[in-house]
Amino acid sequence: MFSRLSTITLVGLALLISSYSIMAATPEEPVWPALKQTYFGDKTIQDDANDVLVLEAPKRAEDAAIVPITIKSLKPQTKDNYIENIYVFIDNNPMPYSAKFHLSPNLGSVDLSTRMRVDQYTYVRAVAEMNDGSLYMVSRFVKASGGCSAPAGKDAAAALARLGKMQLRMRQPTIGEPVQAQMIISHPNYNGLQFDQKARKYIPAHYVDKIDISYNGQPLISVDAGISISEDPSLRFTFTPEEHGKLEAKVRDTQSEEFEIEKDI
């Protein structure tokens, strides 16, 4: 659902305005009904689907700019019955629709972790869409504020010098057994809401909007990302290598810069 941004500032503002129009008039009013109608229409979503999905998030975040979230499936992925997409919403963020994970049954199981910015006290939601189209949701309330406009952890020069440097971390895998891997990319992930105190202006949006991870050329995970993903995006996941091969991660940002890394297994 996310599209490539050709004019970062103008389109970023348009996205924010559109998101605010979705949100309720006052903070006391629930945001989710409007979001649900916008993205899923009249489709039925099973709430509190704790028998299908687990969402882990801190009740009170230590740092609102890097709030860890983990999403796990309680059922294995099979070719006949698997989670095809996971949508992440942060209700009270400027752009509530935060990420979409497109998943392959080749994963074997769903165990994903990343880090999000949280702007104010809010519900964080994960909606799983099965390959038959059925929808299941779990949610957690997170107490955090200021994460979307928090200053970057590195100065602009340091961020630019390391832009696009990537890591693929994992313990020594065993063929046929699940292994946890982590992709990290050095990127400031400016979301258009951070203010440059020296220049006295907002930093133009420039963030990672696409991540593709594959094994031996077969897709495992594809992520459409929005402005809520934290600085230096990280994605931890579990997969099962059934044979020796190559794990590859490709990343694109909103300025059409592309980065990639691969690891032989």
C-alpha positions in Angstrom: 0.0 0.0 0.0 2.9 2.3 0.4 4.1 3.9 -2.8 7.5 5.3 -3.7 7.8 9.0 -2.8 9.1 11.3 -5.6 8.8 14.6 -3.8 9.5 13.7 -0.2 8.4 16.8 1.7 5.1 17.4 -0.2 4.0 13.8 -0.2 5.1 13.4 3.4 2.9 16.3 4.4 0.0 14.9 2.3 0.3 11.6 4.1 0.3 13.3 7.5 -2.7 15.4 6.6 -4.5 12.3 5.3 -3.7 10.4 8.4 -4.9 13.1 10.7 -8.2 13.3 8.7 -8.7 9.6 9.6 -8.1 10.2 13.3 -11.0 11.1 15.6 -11.7 14.7 16.6 -10.5 14.4 20.2 -7.9 12.1 21.8 -10.6 10.6 24.0 -12.5 9.2 20.9 -11.3 5.8 19.6 -9.3 5.9 16.4 -9.4 2.3 15.4 -13.0 2.1 14.0 -12.1 4.8 11.4 -8.8 3.0 10.6 -10.5 -0.3 10.3 -13.0 1.0 7.9 -10.4 2.8 5.8 -8.1 -0.2 5.4 -10.4 -3.2 5.7 -13.9 -1.9 4.9 -16.7 -4.1 6.1 -14.5 -7.2 6.5 -14.8 -9.1 9.8 -11.8 -9.0 12.1 -11.6 -11.4 15.0 -10.5 -9.3 18.0 -8.3 -10.5 20.8 -7.1 -13.4 18.6 -4.6 -14.6 21.3 -5.0 -18.2 20.1 -3.6 -17.2 16.7 -1.1 -14.4 17.3 1.1 -12.9 20.1 2.0 -9.2 20.2 4.8 -8.3 22.6 5.3 -4.6 23.5 6.3 -2.8 26.7 3.5 -1.3 28.8 5.7 1.7 29.3 8.6 2.3 26.9 12.0 3.3 28.1 12.6 5.2 24.9 9.7 6.3 22.7 11.9 6.5 19.6 12.9 2.8 19.7 10.0 0.8 21.1 10.6 -2.9 20.6 7.7 -5.0 19.3 7.5 -8.7 18.6 4.9 -10.6 16.6 4.6 -14.4 16.8 2.2 -16.9 15.3 1.0 -19.7 17.6 0.5 -21.9 14.5 3.2 -23.1 12.0 3.1 -21.8 8.5 2.1 -24.5 6.0 1.5 -24.2 2.3 -2.2 -24.8 2.9 -2.7 -22.6 5.9 -0.4 -19.6 6.6 -0.3 -15.9 7.5 0.0 -14.1 4.2 0.2 -10.5 5.6 0.6 -8.8 9.0 -0.4 -5.2 9.3 0.9 -3.0 12.1 -1.1 0.0 13.3 -0.1 2.5 16.0 -3.4 4.3 16.5 -2.2 7.7 17.7 0.9 8.1 15.6 0.8 10.8 12.8 0.7 8.0 10.3 -1.1 5.1 12.1 -0.6 2.6 9.3 3.0 1.7 10.3 4.1 -1.4 8.3 2.9 -4.3 6.3 4.8 -7.7 6.4 4.1 -10.0 3.4 5.1 -13.5 4.5 5.9 -16.7 2.7 5.0 -20.1 4.0 8.7 -20.9 3.5 9.3 -19.2 6.8 7.9 -22.3 8.7 6.9 -20.1 11.6 6.3 -16.4 12.3 8.5 -14.7 14.8 9.3 -11.1 13.9 10.8 -8.3 15.9 11.4 -4.6 15.0 11.6 -1.2 16.7 8.9 1.5 16.3 8.5 5.2 17.1 5.5 6.0 19.3 4.2 9.6 19.5 1.8 9.4 22.4 0.0 6.9 24.6 -1.7 4.5 22.2 -2.8 1.1 21.2 -0.4 -0.9 19.0 -2.2 -3.4 16.8 -1.1 -6.4 14.7 -3.7 -7.7 12.2 -2.9 -11.1 10.6 -4.4 -11.9 7.2 -4.5 -15.6 6.5 -4.1 -17.0 2.9 -7.9 -17.6 2.9 -8.6 -13.9 3.6 -9.7 -14.3 7.2 -8.4 -11.6 9.6 -7.3 -11.8 13.2 -6.1 -9.0 15.5 -4.2 -8.6 18.8 -3.4 -5.3 20.5 -1.4 -3.8 23.3 -1.6 -0.4 25.0 1.8 1.3 25.1 2.7 4.3 27.3 5.2 6.4 25.4 5.4 9.9 24.0 7.5 12.1 21.7 9.1 9.3 19.7 8.1 10.5 16.3 9.7 14.0 16.7 12.6 12.8 18.9 16.0 14.1 17.6 18.1 11.6 15.7 20.7 9.7 17.7 23.5 10.6 15.4 24.4 13.9 13.8 23.6 14.4 10.1 27.3 14.0 9.0 27.7 10.7 10.9 24.4 9.4 9.6 25.3 10.2 6.0 28.8 8.6 6.4 27.2 5.3 7.5 24.1 5.4 5.3 23.2 2.0 3.9 25.8 -0.1 5.8 24.1 -3.4 6.6 24.6 -6.4 8.9 23.1 -9.9 8.8 23.5 -11.5 12.2 22.8 -15.1 13.1 24.3 -18.0 15.0 25.7 -20.9 13.2 22.7 -22.5 11.4 21.9 -26.2 11.1 20.3 -27.3 7.9 16.7 -28.3 8.6 16.4 -26.5 11.9 14.9 -23.1 12.7 17.4 -20.3 13.1 17.0 -16.7 14.2 18.5 -14.0 12.0 18.6 -10.2 12.3 19.0 -7.6 9.6 20.2 -4.1 10.6 20.7 -1.1 8.3 22.4 2.1 9.2 19.9 4.8 8.2 18.6 7.9 10.0 15.1 7.2 8.9 14.1 10.8 9.0 10.3 10.9 9.1 9.8 14.7 8.4 8.8 15.5 12.0 12.3 16.0 13.5 13.4 19.6 13.9 17.0 20.6 13.1 17.9 23.1 15.9 20.9 24.5 14.1 19.2 25.0 10.7 15.9 26.0 12.4 13.8 23.9 10.1 12.4 20.4 9.8 14.5 17.7 8.4 13.0 16.4 5.1 11.6 12.9 5.2 14.1 10.2 4.1 13.4 6.7 5.3 13.4 3.1 4.4 10.2 2.1 2.7 10.9 -1.4 1.4 12.7 -4.5 2.7 12.9 -7.8 0.8 14.5 -10.9 2.4 15.0 -14.1 0.5 16.8 -17.4 0.7 18.2 -19.0 -2.4 16.1 -16.6 -4.5 12.8 -17.6 -2.8 11.1 -14.8 -0.9 10.8 -15.1 2.9 9.6 -11.6 4.0 8.7 -8.4 2.2 8.1 -5.2 4.3 6.4 -2.0 3.3 7.4 0.5 5.9 6.2 3.9 6.9 7.5 6.7 9.1 7.0 4.9 12.4 10.0 2.6 11.9 12.9 3.7 14.2 16.3 5.0 13.2 18.7 2.3 12.0 15.9 -0.1 11.1 16.2 -3.7 12.5 14.2 -6.8 11.6 14.7 -10.0 13.5 13.0 -13.2 12.1 13.2 -16.9 12.2 13.4 -19.2 9.2 14.4 -22.8 8.5 17.1 -23.4 5.8 16.2 -26.7 4.2 19.5 -26.7 2.2 22.8 -24.8 1.9 22.3 -21.5 0.1 22.3 -17.8 0.3 20.3 -15.5 2.6 19.9 -12.1 1.0 18.4 -8.8 2.2 17.6 -5.8 -0.1 16.5 -2.4 1.1 15.2 0.7 -0.7 14.5 4.1 0.8 12.3 7.0 -0.2 15.0 8.6 -2.2 15.3 5.5 -4.4 18.6 4.5 -2.9 19.1 0.8 -2.7 21.3 -1.4 -0.4 21.8 -5.1 -0.1 23.7 -7.7 1.8 24.0 -11.5 1.5 25.2 -14.4 3.7 26.2 -17.9 2.7 24.8 -20.7 4.8 
